[in-house]
Amino acid sequence: MNQFIGSRLDGRYEITELIGEGGMAEVYKAHDVLDNKEVAVKILRKQFSGNEEFQRRFRNESKAIAVLSHPNIVKVYDMCFSEKMQYIAMEYIDGITLKDYIDSERVLNWKDSVHFIIQILRALQTAHNRGIVHRDIKPQNIMLLTDGTIKVMDFGIAKFAREESMTATDQAIGTVHYISPEQARGDFTDEKSDIYSVGVMFYEMLTGQKPFDTDNPISIAVMHMQNVARRPRDINPNIPSGLEEIIMHAMEKDAEVRYQTATDMIQDIEAFKNNNQIVFGYYRVPPKQQAVQERRYTPAPKRETVPPAKQPLNQNVIDDNDRYEDYDDDDYDDYDEEPVRQKSMLVPILTSVTIVVVVICAVIVVAIIAGAWRPGSDKLTTIPNLVGMQYTDAVQIYEDSLVLNIEKETYNDKYAEGVIFDQSIAAGQEIERDADGKVRMAIAVSLGTQRNTVPDVSNIDGSEAAAQLEALGFTVRKVSEESTMEDGIEKGKAIRTEPKAGTEAEAGQTIVLYISTGIAVEEIKVPKLVGRTLKEVEVEVAHLNLKLVPEEVESNEDKDVIVEQDIEPDTIVVSGTEIHVKVSNGEAPEGEVAFGLYLPYNARGKYTLDFSINGNIVESQSFVTETAANGMVVVYIKDKGIKQVVVSVTSAQSGLTARLGTYNFDFANSTFTVVSEDIDGGFGSVTVLETTTATPVQTEIVTVTSIVN
């Protein structure tokens, strides 16, 4: 049986079952007896408890999660990093992993996939804004609740981005199927590495396949670094083109080319949700082909992100099927510009005019058929979705069509500073432009997450200190700690905070408040005293500055041997603590043992049970089987100490005697144990059997260890 199940950690968390296992730790379901709720407790494996590297990662996980507060990130409630055990108590998620769901569905529809991916990105957005990169995003680390809510967990290899970059040896921690190219190479990794992993998950959800998959993990890592994934629409043609572009843009090999932030990717997904026919125009052209194209025509300017209102369709006249495939340079090897011929310009001019007229007519006809043009439509503007865009970007992009008035600037923990989080006119509406040819619209802009300075609350009442912190928008978690002799903080008062006083922290961030349990005194580990003589331990206990309080009791042990101590060995106590012990007086305690047995089904008539100690009968009892209560006989024997007792039976009909068994009777504890026993054989050898045609009924033989009157 698992060593933790059934135990209680720190007197608070009752471990009930094992619910997950990982390389570093095991996860248990537990009941928090103080808050009366179910929690998940992640315990570092014993073999890693002495490994500084694994302990560092484990502490990093708790450090990472503790500062995060978001509905799509698992909450941390408590943590312990003692010499004996390291664990984290966190939110218990009653659901399944996203991997289990993907495996069961195989291919997800795009609406469910978008619903899940946006939640994952919002969780990462919060983490990235706090300088935390997950570095192990995969379906196994994402929980799915029954209501469709996503919870990102297991920040086991997360590291603060502001710290030094990871080394090549650290990169092996990531999961190879979802690893980014830079992580596979051992290069510097930041939030763009998480975005790549999200792109891989998005790919898997919509196609039912991983972009790169073989039996060799090293080969998979190499493919992430070098190969271009097969287009998702080649596998599942039902995937909208816009989503395919988002996936492939997130999975760009070059981190500087893919989405730079989770916010950028969310913005494109929101644009797709508003118009699922949208085309973003993300693709890259190899240098050789680009040079040839420049000789043929002038391409549209390259952009990093094109907003919904200005999406180029079929940019550079490249077929959609070729956006993410390698181009064959040989197609252009023999291309040479022909010399300019001296001809009359009349024919080319007439030809050009004819082509232009035909194209314009065709565009008008198509627009009328598609409903894209109607009389007066040139005075209307379709309102784009600005939510999630930087205000400065929106002003620049829509300067010809919109006048954006900031109506409200406020703190918002879901949107970074300068990002629009609300607009007065809903996206998709067609609004008539004013005399200046523009539409005026009010917007709300985020000031980012509110930051406040952590106050100095040391040496004030713990409740008052917590109230001050909560009034500033912080979440408070109290931790009890002894005050040092130097600090001299009285019991119940605040010692310090983490982050420390004077540090700026975001509203909603968890502040650890250390409350004094009193001024520290000398701590002593209680030795094991049971089994040792009183004289032997008196000097040792006195040397440890502990007080011994003995009490003589009857016992089977020799005189002066300690048989019980009230404080368990290895318990930490303060100097001067009294240890009460019970010491044997050398006299065995007297007691009574109730011996009972069920009679065999074929025993009939009168019998006598004899109980012998050292060959002397100490107790006899006769009985008649027909009058035995429920076919059972009980005999009470009194004596002292622990004695070996032989029980025999004599039949009044046959006069024969046989041994039933040998037992050890513990009179002090009123129990007995079997040394040897044959009830059926003993009764069978002394009983005179009656002839009968009836089928005997098998009767179970039970030895009774104790009976309470």
C-alpha positions in Angstrom: 0.0 0.0 0.0 1.2 3.6 -0.7 3.0 5.1 2.3 1.0 8.4 2.2 -2.5 7.1 1.7 -4.4 7.4 5.0 -1.8 9.7 6.5 -2.2 13.4 7.5 0.4 16.0 6.4 1.2 18.6 8.9 -2.0 17.7 10.8 -4.0 19.3 7.9 -4.2 17.3 4.7 -5.7 13.8 4.9 -4.4 11.8 1.9 -7.2 9.7 0.4 -5.9 8.5 -3.0 -3.2 8.6 -5.6 -4.5 10.5 -8.7 -1.4 11.1 -10.8 2.2 10.3 -11.2 5.0 12.2 -12.9 8.7 12.0 -13.3 9.4 14.3 -10.3 6.4 13.9 -8.1 3.2 12.1 -7.2 -0.1 13.8 -7.0 -2.7 12.8 -4.3 -6.3 13.8 -3.6 -6.6 15.0 0.0 -9.1 16.5 2.3 -8.1 19.8 4.0 -9.5 19.4 7.5 -9.0 23.1 8.3 -10.9 24.5 5.3 -13.1 21.4 4.8 -12.4 21.1 1.1 -10.8 18.7 -1.3 -7.3 19.6 -2.5 -4.6 18.1 -4.7 -1.2 17.5 -3.0 1.9 17.2 -5.1 4.7 15.4 -3.2 8.2 15.3 -4.5 9.4 11.8 -4.9 11.7 10.5 -2.1 14.6 9.7 -4.5 14.7 13.4 -5.5 14.4 14.9 -2.0 18.2 15.0 -1.7 18.7 16.2 -5.3 19.2 20.0 -5.3 18.3 20.3 -9.0 14.9 18.6 -8.6 14.2 20.5 -5.4 15.0 23.7 -7.3 12.5 22.8 -10.0 9.9 21.9 -7.4 10.4 25.2 -5.7 10.2 27.0 -9.0 6.8 25.5 -9.7 5.4 26.7 -6.4 7.1 30.1 -6.9 5.6 30.4 -10.4 2.1 29.3 -9.6 1.9 31.3 -6.3 2.2 34.6 -8.0 -0.4 33.8 -10.7 -4.1 34.5 -10.2 -6.2 33.6 -13.2 -9.4 31.4 -13.8 -7.5 29.3 -16.3 -4.5 28.6 -14.0 -4.6 26.0 -11.2 -4.5 27.7 -7.8 -1.9 27.0 -5.1 -3.0 27.0 -1.5 0.0 25.9 0.6 3.5 24.6 0.3 6.1 22.9 2.4 9.9 22.6 1.9 11.2 20.8 5.0 14.2 18.4 5.1 11.9 15.4 5.3 9.3 16.3 2.7 8.5 18.8 0.0 4.9 19.2 -1.2 2.5 21.7 -2.8 -1.2 21.8 -1.9 -3.3 23.2 -4.7 -6.7 23.3 -6.3 -8.3 19.9 -6.9 -9.6 19.7 -10.5 -12.5 17.3 -11.0 -12.0 16.6 -14.7 -9.8 15.0 -17.4 -6.7 16.0 -19.2 -7.0 17.6 -22.6 -4.9 14.7 -23.9 -7.6 12.2 -22.7 -10.3 14.3 -24.4 -8.3 14.6 -27.7 -7.6 10.8 -27.7 -11.3 10.1 -27.2 -12.5 12.5 -29.9 -9.5 12.1 -32.2 -10.5 15.2 -34.3 -12.1 18.2 -32.6 -14.4 20.7 -34.4 -12.9 24.1 -34.9 -15.3 25.8 -32.5 -14.3 23.6 -29.6 -10.7 23.9 -30.5 -10.8 27.7 -30.6 -12.7 27.7 -27.2 -9.9 25.7 -25.6 -7.0 27.5 -27.3 -8.2 31.0 -26.3 -8.4 29.9 -22.6 -4.9 28.4 -22.8 -3.6 31.6 -24.4 -5.2 33.8 -21.8 -3.6 31.8 -19.0 -0.2 32.1 -20.7 -0.9 35.8 -21.3 -1.1 36.3 -17.6 2.0 34.2 -16.9 4.0 36.0 -19.6 3.0 39.4 -18.3 4.6 38.4 -15.0 7.8 37.1 -16.7 7.0 33.4 -16.3 7.4 31.0 -19.3 5.8 27.6 -18.9 8.2 25.7 -21.2 6.2 22.4 -21.1 2.9 23.2 -22.7 1.2 20.0 -23.8 -2.3 18.4 -23.5 -1.1 16.3 -20.6 -0.6 19.5 -18.5 -4.0 20.9 -19.2 -7.1 19.9 -17.4 -10.6 20.1 -18.9 -13.6 20.5 -16.6 -17.1 19.3 -17.4 -18.3 22.8 -18.2 -15.5 23.3 -20.8 -13.3 25.4 -18.6 -9.5 24.9 -19.1 -7.0 24.9 -16.3 -3.3 25.1 -17.1 -1.1 23.3 -14.6 2.3 21.8 -13.9 4.7 24.7 -14.0 7.4 22.2 -13.0 10.0 23.6 -15.4 8.7 27.1 -15.6 11.4 29.7 -15.0 11.2 33.4 -14.5 12.1 35.0 -17.9 13.9 37.8 -16.1 16.4 35.2 -14.7 19.3 33.9 -16.8 18.4 31.9 -19.9 18.2 28.1 -19.8 21.2 26.1 -20.8 21.2 23.2 -23.4 21.0 20.6 -20.6 17.8 22.2 -19.3 16.0 21.9 -22.6 15.6 18.1 -22.3 12.9 18.9 -19.7 10.3 19.8 -22.4 8.1 17.3 -24.1 9.5 16.4 -27.5 6.2 16.3 -29.5 5.4 19.9 -28.5 8.9 21.3 -28.1 9.9 24.5 -30.0 12.8 24.6 -32.4 14.8 26.9 -30.1 14.2 24.7 -27.1 15.3 21.6 -29.1 18.5 23.4 -30.1 19.2 24.5 -26.5 18.9 28.2 -27.4 17.4 31.0 -25.3 13.6 30.4 -24.8 11.0 32.9 -24.0 7.2 33.3 -24.3 7.4 32.6 -28.0 8.4 29.0 -27.2 5.1 28.5 -25.4 3.2 30.0 -28.4 4.9 27.4 -30.7 3.7 24.6 -28.4 0.2 26.0 -28.5 0.3 26.0 -32.3 1.3 22.3 -32.2 -1.6 21.5 -29.9 -4.0 23.5 -32.1 -2.7 21.5 -35.1 -3.3 18.2 -33.3 -6.8 19.2 -32.2 -8.0 20.0 -35.7 -6.2 17.2 -37.6 -6.0 14.3 -35.1 -2.3 14.1 -35.8 0.9 15.6 -34.4 2.9 17.6 -36.9 5.9 15.4 -36.4 5.8 11.9 -35.0 8.2 8.9 -35.1 9.4 6.3 -32.7 12.6 8.2 -32.1 12.4 11.3 -29.8 15.6 12.7 -31.2 14.2 12.5 -34.8 11.1 14.4 -33.7 13.2 17.2 -32.1 15.3 17.4 -35.3 12.1 17.7 -37.4 10.9 20.5 -35.2 14.1 22.3 -36.0 14.3 21.6 -39.7 11.1 20.3 -41.3 8.0 22.2 -42.4 4.8 20.6 -41.2 2.3 19.3 -43.6 -0.5 21.8 -44.1 -3.5 21.1 -41.7 -6.0 21.5 -44.6 -4.2 18.7 -46.5 -5.2 16.4 -43.6 -8.6 17.9 -42.8 -10.1 20.0 -45.6 -12.8 21.2 -43.3 -10.4 23.4 -41.4 -11.0 27.1 -42.3 -8.1 28.8 -44.1 -7.9 31.5 -41.5 -7.3 28.9 -38.7 -4.7 27.1 -40.8 -2.8 30.4 -41.2 -3.0 31.1 -37.4 -1.7 27.6 -36.7 1.2 27.8 -39.1 2.1 31.3 -38.1 2.3 30.1 -34.4 4.6 27.2 -35.6 7.1 29.3 -37.5 10.6 28.0 -37.1 12.1 31.4 -36.6 10.8 32.7 -33.2 11.1 36.3 -34.5 8.6 35.6 -37.3 5.9 33.8 -35.4 3.4 35.5 -33.0 5.4 37.6 -30.6 2.9 37.5 -27.7 -0.2 35.5 -26.7 -2.1 38.7 -27.1 -1.2 38.8 -30.8 -2.5 35.3 -31.3 -5.7 36.0 -29.4 -6.3 39.0 -31.5 -6.2 37.0 -34.7 -8.4 34.2 -33.3 -11.0 36.9 -32.2 -10.8 38.3 -35.7 -11.5 34.9 -37.1 -14.4 34.3 -34.8 -16.0 37.6 -36.1 -15.4 36.5 -39.7 -14.6 32.8 -40.2 -13.9 33.5 -43.9 -11.0 35.8 -43.1 -7.6 35.4 -44.7 -4.6 36.8 -43.0 -1.9 36.5 -45.7 0.8 34.9 -43.6 3.5 33.2 -45.7 7.1 33.5 -46.6 8.7 33.4 -50.0 12.2 32.0 -50.5 14.8 34.6 -51.5 15.4 33.2 -55.1 11.7 33.2 -55.9 11.3 36.6 -54.4 13.9 38.0 -56.7 12.1 36.5 -59.7 8.8 37.9 -58.6 10.3 41.3 -58.3 11.2 41.1 -62.0 7.7 40.1 -62.9 5.6 42.5 -60.7 5.7 44.6 -57.6 4.3 42.7 -54.6 2.2 44.2 -51.8 4.2 45.4 -48.8 5.1 42.6 -46.3 3.4 43.0 -42.8 3.8 41.4 -39.5 0.1 41.5 -38.5 -2.8 42.6 -40.8 -5.9 43.7 -38.9 -9.3 42.5 -39.9 -10.3 45.7 -41.7 -7.4 45.5 -44.1 -6.9 41.9 -45.0 -5.1 41.4 -48.3 -6.7 38.6 -50.4 -4.5 36.4 -52.5 -1.5 38.7 -51.8 1.2 38.4 -54.5 -1.2 36.3 -56.5 0.2 33.1 -54.8 -2.2 30.2 -54.6 -3.4 29.4 -51.0 -2.2 25.8 -51.4 1.4 27.0 -51.7 1.6 29.2 -48.7 3.5 26.9 -46.4 5.2 24.6 -48.9 8.8 24.9 -50.2 9.0 26.4 -53.7 10.9 24.7 -56.4 13.6 27.1 -57.5 14.1 25.2 -60.7 10.9 26.7 -62.1 12.7 29.9 -62.5 16.2 28.8 -63.4 15.7 29.5 -67.1 13.9 32.8 -66.8 15.5 35.7 -68.7 13.9 39.1 -69.4 13.3 39.6 -73.2 14.8 42.7 -74.7 12.4 45.5 -75.1 11.2 45.5 -78.7 10.6 48.8 -80.6 7.0 48.6 -81.6 4.1 51.0 -81.9 2.6 51.7 -78.4 -1.0 51.9 -79.8 -1.7 48.2 -79.6 -0.5 47.7 -76.0 -2.4 50.8 -74.9 -5.7 49.7 -76.5 -5.2 46.2 -75.1 -4.5 47.6 -71.6 -7.6 49.8 -71.7 -9.8 46.9 -72.8 -8.4 44.7 -70.0 -9.1 47.4 -67.4 -12.7 47.9 -68.5 -13.4 44.2 -68.5 -11.9 43.8 -65.0 -13.9 46.7 -63.6 -17.1 45.4 -65.1 -16.4 41.9 -63.7 -15.7 43.3 -60.2 -18.9 45.3 -60.2 -21.0 42.3 -61.4 -19.4 40.0 -58.8 -19.9 42.7 -56.0 -23.6 43.1 -56.9 -24.2 39.3 -57.0 -22.4 38.8 -53.7 -24.2 41.8 -52.1 -20.9 43.4 -51.3 -21.8 46.6 -53.1 -25.0 48.6 -53.1 -25.9 52.2 -53.9 -24.5 54.4 -51.1 -22.3 51.7 -49.7 -19.2 53.9 -50.2 -20.5 56.1 -47.3 -20.5 53.1 -44.9 -17.8 51.7 -42.7 -17.8 48.2 -41.3 -16.6 48.5 -37.7 -13.6 46.2 -37.0 -13.0 44.4 -33.7 -10.5 46.6 -31.8 -10.6 44.6 -28.5 -7.2 43.2 -27.8 -5.3 45.7 -30.1 -2.8 48.2 -28.8 -4.4 51.7 -28.9 -1.5 53.2 -30.8 -1.7 50.4 -33.4 -5.5 50.9 -33.9 -5.1 54.7 -34.3 -2.4 54.2 -37.0 -4.1 51.3 -38.8 -7.6 52.9 -39.0 -6.6 56.6 -39.2 -8.4 56.9 -42.5 -11.8 55.6 -41.3 -12.1 55.9 -37.5 -11.7 58.6 -34.9 -11.0 56.8 -31.6 -11.9 58.7 -28.4 -10.6 57.2 -25.1 -13.7 57.4 -22.9 -12.2 55.3 -20.0 -8.8 54.3 -18.9 -8.7 51.8 -16.0 -6.8 48.9 -14.6 -7.6 45.5 -16.2 -5.8 42.3 -15.3 -6.9 40.6 -18.5 -5.3 43.1 -20.9 -1.9 44.6 -20.9 -1.2 48.3 -20.6 -2.4 50.3 -23.7 -4.6 47.5 -25.0 -8.3 48.3 -26.0 -10.7 46.2 -23.9 -14.1 47.7 -25.0 -15.6 49.7 -27.8 -18.8 51.7 -28.0 -19.9 50.2 -31.4 -19.9 46.5 -31.8 -17.7 44.9 -34.4 -19.3 44.0 -37.7 -21.8 46.9 -37.7 -22.0 49.2 -40.8 -22.0 52.8 -39.7 -22.3 55.8 -42.1 -19.3 58.1 -42.1 -19.5 61.8 -41.2 -18.6 64.8 -43.3 -14.9 64.1 -42.7 -15.3 60.5 -44.1 -14.8 58.9 -40.7 -16.7 57.2 -37.9 -16.3 58.4 -34.3 -16.2 55.8 -31.7 -15.5 55.7 -27.9 -13.1 53.0 -26.5 -11.8 51.8 -23.2 -8.1 51.3 -22.7 -6.4 49.2 -20.1 -3.8 50.6 -17.7 -2.6 47.1 -17.2 -2.7 45.3 -14.0 -2.8 47.7 -11.0 0.5 47.7 -9.0 0.8 48.8 -5.4 3.7 49.0 -3.0 3.7 46.3 -0.3 3.6 48.1 3.0 5.7 47.4 6.0 3.4 45.5 8.4 6.0 44.1 10.7 5.3 44.0 14.5 1.6 44.8 14.1 -1.3 42.4 14.8 -1.6 39.7 12.2 -5.3 40.4 11.4 -4.6 44.1 11.0 -1.6 43.4 8.7 -3.7 41.1 6.5 -6.5 43.8 6.3 -4.0 46.4 5.2 -2.7 44.2 2.4 -6.2 43.1 1.3 -7.3 46.8 1.1 -4.6 47.3 -1.5 -6.0 44.5 -3.6 -3.6 41.8 -2.6 -4.5 38.2 -1.8 -3.0 37.2 1.6 -1.8 33.8 2.6 -0.7 33.5 6.3 2.2 31.3 7.3 3.1 30.7 11.0 6.7 31.1 11.9 8.8 31.5 15.1 10.3 34.9 15.6 14.0 35.0 16.1 15.5 36.2 19.3 16.9 39.1 17.4 13.6 40.2 16.0 11.7 39.5 19.2 8.2 39.6 17.6 5.5 38.6 19.9 3.0 35.8 19.2 0.2 36.8 16.8 2.1 39.7 15.3 3.4 40.0 11.7 7.1 39.3 11.2 7.5 40.1 7.5 6.0 39.7 4.0 7.1 38.0 0.8 7.5 40.0 -1.5 9.2 42.2 1.1 8.0 45.6 2.1 8.6 48.4 -0.4 8.3 46.0 -3.4 5.8 46.8 -6.1 3.3 44.0 -6.7 0.3 43.6 -8.9 -3.2 43.7 -7.5 -4.5 40.2 -7.0 -1.0 38.8 -6.4 -0.5 36.5 -3.4 1.4 38.1 -0.5 2.8 35.6 2.0 2.3 37.1 5.5 4.5 35.5 8.2 2.8 35.5 11.6 4.9 34.9 14.8 4.2 31.9 16.9 6.3 33.3 19.6 10.0 34.1 20.2 12.2 31.2 19.2 13.6 29.0 22.0 16.0 26.1 22.0 14.5 23.2 20.1 15.3 19.6 21.1 14.5 16.2 19.5 13.0 13.8 21.9 15.0 10.5 22.2 13.5 7.0 22.2 13.1 5.9 25.9 10.9 2.8 25.7 12.8 -0.4 26.3 15.6 1.3 28.2 16.0 1.4 32.0 15.1 4.5 34.0 18.7 4.8 35.3 20.1 4.6 31.8 18.1 7.6 30.4 18.0 9.9 33.4 21.5 11.4 32.6 20.7 11.7 28.9 17.4 13.5 29.4 18.9 15.9 31.9 21.7 16.7 29.5 19.1 17.6 26.8 17.4 20.1 29.2 14.3 17.9 29.4 12.4 16.8 32.5 11.6 13.2 33.2 8.4 12.4 35.1 8.3 8.6 35.9 5.3 6.5 37.0 5.5 2.9 38.1 3.1 0.4 36.6 2.7 -3.4 36.5 4.3 -4.8 33.4 5.6 -8.0 31.8 8.9 -6.2 31.4 11.7 -6.3 34.0 11.8 -3.9 36.8 12.8 -0.3 36.0 12.3 -0.8 32.2 10.4 2.1 30.6 7.3 0.7 28.8 5.6 3.9 27.6 6.5 7.6 26.9 3.9 10.3 26.3 5.9 12.2 23.6 6.9 10.2 20.5 10.6 9.8 19.6 12.0 12.4 17.2 9.3 15.0 18.1 10.8 18.5 18.3 10.1 20.2 21.7 11.4 23.3 23.5 13.9 23.0 26.4 12.3 22.3 29.8 9.5 20.2 28.3 8.3 17.4 30.6 8.3 13.8 29.3 6.0 11.5 31.3 7.1 7.8 31.2 5.7 4.6 32.7 8.2 2.3 34.3 7.8 -1.4 35.1 7.6 -2.3 38.8 8.6 -5.9 37.9 5.2 -7.3 38.7 3.2 -8.9 35.9 -0.3 -7.4 35.7 -3.3 -9.6 36.5 -6.0 -10.0 33.9 -8.7 -12.2 32.5 -8.8 -13.9 29.1 -12.1 -15.0 27.6 -11.6 -18.2 25.5 -14.4 -19.1 23.2 -14.9 -21.6 20.4 -17.7 -22.9 18.1 -18.5 -26.6 18.6 -18.1 -29.0 15.6 -21.4 -30.0 14.0 -21.0 -33.7 14.8 -20.2 -33.1 18.6 -23.1 -34.5 20.6 -23.4 -35.1 24.4 -21.4 -33.9 27.4 -17.8 -32.8 27.3 -15.2 -31.1 29.6 -12.6 -28.5 28.6 -9.4 -28.4 30.6 -6.9 -25.5 30.6 -3.3 -26.4 31.7 -0.3 -24.2 32.4 3.1 -25.9 32.9 1.2 -29.3 33.1 -1.2 -28.1 35.8 -4.9 -27.8 35.1 -5.9 -24.2 36.2 -9.4 -24.3 34.9 -12.0 -26.9 33.9 -15.5 -26.4 32.5 -18.1 -29.1 31.5 -21.0 -28.5 29.1 -23.6 -30.3 27.1 -23.7 -29.5 23.4 -27.5 -29.3 23.2 -27.6 -26.4 25.8 -24.5 -24.5 24.4 -25.7 -21.0 23.4 -25.6 -20.7 19.6 -23.3 -23.7 19.5 -20.5 -21.8 21.3 -18.7 -22.3 24.6 -16.9 -19.5 26.5 -14.5 -20.0 29.4 -12.9 -17.2 31.5 -9.3 -17.7 32.9 -7.5 -15.3 35.3 -3.8 -15.1 35.8 -0.8 -12.7 35.4 1.7 -12.0 32.6 1.9 -14.0 29.4 1.4 -17.8 29.8 1.3 -20.7 27.4 -2.0 -22.6 27.9 -2.9 -26.1 26.6 -6.6 -26.7 26.0 -7.9 -30.3 25.9 -11.3 -31.9 25.7 -12.7 -35.1 27.4 -15.9 -36.9 26.2 -18.2 -38.1 29.0 -19.6 -40.8 26.6 -16.3 -42.3 25.4 -14.0 -41.3 28.3 -11.4 -40.3 25.8 -9.3 -37.1 26.0 -7.6 -35.1 23.2 -5.7 -31.9 22.8 -7.5 -29.1 21.0 -4.6 -26.6 20.8 -1.8 -24.6 22.4 -2.2 -20.8 23.0 -0.3 -17.8 24.4 -2.6 -16.0 26.8 -1.7 -12.3 27.5 -3.6 -11.7 30.7 -2.6 -8.0 31.0 -4.2 -7.2 27.6 -7.0 -9.9 27.8 -6.0 -11.5 24.5 -4.6 -14.8 23.3 -2.9 -16.0 20.1 -2.8 -19.5 18.5 0.4 -21.5 18.6 -1.2 -24.7 17.2 -4.8 -25.8 16.9 -7.0 -28.7 15.6 -10.6 -28.3 17.0 -12.2 -30.8 14.5 -9.5 -33.4 15.0 -9.7 -33.2 18.8 -13.4 -33.5 19.0 -13.5 -36.2 16.3 -11.0 -38.4 18.2 -13.1 -38.5 21.4 -16.7 -38.4 20.0 -18.8 -41.4 19.5 -20.5 -40.8 16.1 -24.1 -41.6 15.5 -25.3 -43.2 12.3 -27.3 -40.9 10.2 -28.3 -40.5 6.5 -28.6 -36.8 6.7 -25.9 -34.7 4.8 -23.7 -33.0 7.4 -23.6 -29.2 7.3 -20.2 -27.7 7.2 -19.7 -25.5 10.3 -17.1 -22.8 10.5 -14.7 -22.9 13.5 -13.9 -19.6 15.0 -11.5 -18.8 17.8 -12.7 -15.8 19.8 -10.0 -13.5 21.0 -12.0 -11.5 23.4 -15.6 -11.3 24.6 -17.0 -8.3 26.5 -19.6 -9.1 29.1 
